[in-house]
């Protein structure tokens, strides 16, 4: 059994990155196709500005998912579970749904799908960290930090709750215009901060900060 675990641990990163690369490539192709079929994006208006922000946020989300997975497989070793193999398919599905939901009048629905993407990545990352902590090969990193507690998830809980509330309110009210634009700008700021945090975490793992 030990040889099987070692084989799975060694080969899984390649399998995971290959699978994720295919999923992300399809998502980018779908995003590009959406852009070509939205003639309203090339008209100067508030609606087109919101549309471009949705595209930028979706692209940022795709990049953030790639950063999360790529950095985990390069930094840590862990014995893969069934969830590790299934999660990339679910992530791809909700990425496609996120892109499909883009468009005028659907900011609320789009935000709710983005909330699911965000929550899925938090749960998936925590699952990997819990399993990686059990592997002695990661001892150098995890010995410096205590296991995550409820307080460590407070910021992400607030973000997820905020996105869900914004999305539900926007969907219920159907309000467009400057309110929707403000929500989209706030969403872009959140995604930019998360991308920066991912970069900082990488530096921390490499002992650069």
VOZA-200348 format. One record per residue (C-alpha): residue in one letter; x, y, z. Coordinates in pm, whole numbers. Example, Ala and Ser with C-alpha at 12.3 -4.5 7.8 and 13.67 -1.06 7.14 Angstrom:
# residues 2
['A' [1230 -450 780]];
['S' [1367 -106 714]];
***
This chain:
# residues 209
['X' [0 0 0]];
['X' [288 234 73]];
['X' [413 204 -285]];
['X' [64 286 -419]];
['X' [41 597 -199]];
['X' [387 710 -308]];
['X' [300 655 -674]];
['X' [-25 851 -640]];
['X' [151 1132 -454]];
['X' [420 1160 -720]];
['X' [195 1137 -1026]];
['X' [-111 1329 -912]];
['X' [35 1683 -956]];
['X' [98 1614 -1328]];
['X' [-250 1467 -1372]];
['X' [-412 1759 -1187]];
['X' [-228 2032 -1378]];
['X' [-297 1862 -1712]];
['X' [-668 1834 -1634]];
['X' [-688 2191 -1505]];
['X' [-501 2322 -1810]];
['X' [-764 2168 -2039]];
['X' [-1050 2307 -1831]];
['X' [-896 2656 -1816]];
['X' [-824 2657 -2189]];
['X' [-1189 2572 -2262]];
['X' [-1304 2844 -2022]];
['X' [-1082 3102 -2195]];
['X' [-1212 2992 -2535]];
['X' [-1570 3026 -2409]];
['X' [-1489 3373 -2271]];
['X' [-1336 3480 -2604]];
['X' [-1639 3348 -2792]];
['X' [-1871 3541 -2557]];
['X' [-1678 3861 -2629]];
['X' [-1719 3816 -3005]];
['X' [-2096 3769 -2974]];
['X' [-2158 4077 -2759]];
['X' [-2187 4367 -3003]];
['X' [-2315 4591 -2720]];
['X' [-1970 4578 -2558]];
['X' [-1834 4804 -2830]];
['X' [-2087 5080 -2767]];
['X' [-1995 5353 -2520]];
['X' [-2250 5311 -2242]];
['X' [-2290 5222 -1877]];
['X' [-2409 4874 -1973]];
['X' [-2097 4810 -2184]];
['X' [-1875 4926 -1896]];
['X' [-2045 4675 -1665]];
['X' [-2002 4410 -1936]];
['X' [-1629 4474 -1964]];
['X' [-1595 4461 -1585]];
['X' [-1769 4121 -1588]];
['X' [-1525 3998 -1853]];
['X' [-1226 4133 -1658]];
['X' [-1354 3978 -1334]];
['X' [-1414 3642 -1503]];
['X' [-1063 3645 -1650]];
['X' [-919 3739 -1310]];
['X' [-1114 3453 -1154]];
['X' [-976 3204 -1409]];
['X' [-621 3327 -1342]];
['X' [-676 3311 -965]];
['X' [-794 2949 -989]];
['X' [-486 2860 -1194]];
['X' [-255 3036 -946]];
['X' [-417 2854 -656]];
['X' [-381 2507 -805]];
['X' [-42 2558 -971]];
['X' [114 2700 -656]];
['X' [-25 2419 -440]];
['X' [115 2137 -656]];
['X' [454 2309 -681]];
['X' [482 2379 -308]];
['X' [329 2078 -135]];
['X' [298 1700 -148]];
['X' [-17 1522 -36]];
['X' [-194 1191 -83]];
['X' [-479 1274 -326]];
['X' [-839 1200 -241]];
['X' [-1139 1150 -468]];
['X' [-1240 1512 -404]];
['X' [-906 1631 -545]];
['X' [-981 1452 -872]];
['X' [-1346 1559 -897]];
['X' [-1315 1924 -792]];
['X' [-1149 2049 -1116]];
['X' [-1452 1925 -1314]];
['X' [-1688 2113 -1083]];
['X' [-1469 2424 -1100]];
['X' [-1479 2406 -1481]];
['X' [-1857 2367 -1480]];
['X' [-1915 2675 -1266]];
['X' [-1657 2871 -1468]];
['X' [-1858 2801 -1784]];
['X' [-2179 2895 -1601]];
['X' [-2015 3217 -1481]];
['X' [-1927 3316 -1837]];
['X' [-2270 3212 -1967]];
['X' [-2437 3435 -1704]];
['X' [-2260 3748 -1823]];
['X' [-2478 4006 -1992]];
['X' [-2713 4298 -1936]];
['X' [-2969 4246 -1663]];
['X' [-2798 3942 -1510]];
['X' [-2545 4099 -1275]];
['X' [-2721 3945 -973]];
['X' [-2718 3590 -1111]];
['X' [-2357 3634 -1222]];
['X' [-2252 3746 -874]];
['X' [-2420 3443 -715]];
['X' [-2229 3209 -946]];
['X' [-1906 3397 -866]];
['X' [-1984 3338 -497]];
['X' [-2000 2964 -564]];
['X' [-1665 2978 -750]];
['X' [-1504 3165 -462]];
['X' [-1646 2935 -194]];
['X' [-1544 2624 -389]];
['X' [-1184 2739 -414]];
['X' [-1167 2820 -42]];
['X' [-1304 2477 50]];
['X' [-1078 2303 -203]];
['X' [-765 2486 -87]];
['X' [-837 2414 280]];
['X' [-890 2047 196]];
['X' [-548 2033 28]];
['X' [-375 2215 314]];
['X' [-522 1976 569]];
['X' [-391 1676 376]];
['X' [-56 1841 299]];
['X' [0 1906 671]];
['X' [0 1527 724]];
['X' [289 1470 484]];
['X' [637 1496 647]];
['X' [773 1644 324]];
['X' [584 1968 401]];
['X' [703 1986 762]];
['X' [935 2281 700]];
['X' [644 2502 598]];
['X' [366 2384 830]];
['X' [583 2382 1143]];
['X' [587 2761 1119]];
['X' [207 2796 1129]];
['X' [-73 2669 1347]];
['X' [-365 2487 1180]];
['X' [-628 2729 1049]];
['X' [-906 2816 1292]];
['X' [-1241 2996 1256]];
['X' [-1075 3340 1284]];
['X' [-852 3262 983]];
['X' [-1162 3221 766]];
['X' [-1332 3539 887]];
['X' [-1216 3758 597]];
['X' [-1318 3501 335]];
['X' [-1650 3442 511]];
['X' [-1723 3815 495]];
['X' [-1630 3826 125]];
['X' [-1847 3525 38]];
['X' [-2141 3662 239]];
['X' [-2102 4006 78]];
['X' [-2095 3865 -276]];
['X' [-2398 3647 -203]];
['X' [-2595 3938 -53]];
['X' [-2503 4173 -338]];
['X' [-2602 3910 -592]];
['X' [-2931 3824 -422]];
['X' [-3024 4190 -379]];
['X' [-2929 4276 -737]];
['X' [-3126 3981 -873]];
['X' [-3431 4062 -658]];
['X' [-3433 4436 -724]];
['X' [-3333 4421 -1089]];
['X' [-3156 4753 -1038]];
['X' [-2919 4851 -1315]];
['X' [-2704 5155 -1372]];
['X' [-2466 5309 -1123]];
['X' [-2550 5071 -838]];
['X' [-2464 4769 -1052]];
['X' [-2147 4946 -1169]];
['X' [-2045 5015 -807]];
['X' [-2098 4650 -714]];
['X' [-1889 4536 -1010]];
['X' [-1606 4773 -916]];
['X' [-1612 4641 -558]];
['X' [-1600 4285 -694]];
['X' [-1296 4370 -908]];
['X' [-1122 4515 -601]];
['X' [-1191 4195 -405]];
['X' [-1050 3977 -687]];
['X' [-744 4201 -720]];
['X' [-676 4174 -345]];
['X' [-712 3795 -358]];
['X' [-468 3779 -651]];
['X' [-220 3989 -454]];
['X' [-266 3764 -150]];
['X' [-193 3459 -366]];
['X' [131 3621 -482]];
['X' [227 3712 -124]];
['X' [154 3357 -5]];
['X' [382 3222 -278]];
['X' [664 3451 -159]];
['X' [604 3342 199]];
['X' [624 2976 97]];
['X' [952 3042 -82]];
['X' [1091 3219 224]];
['X' [1109 3555 45]];
['X' [899 3745 298]];
***
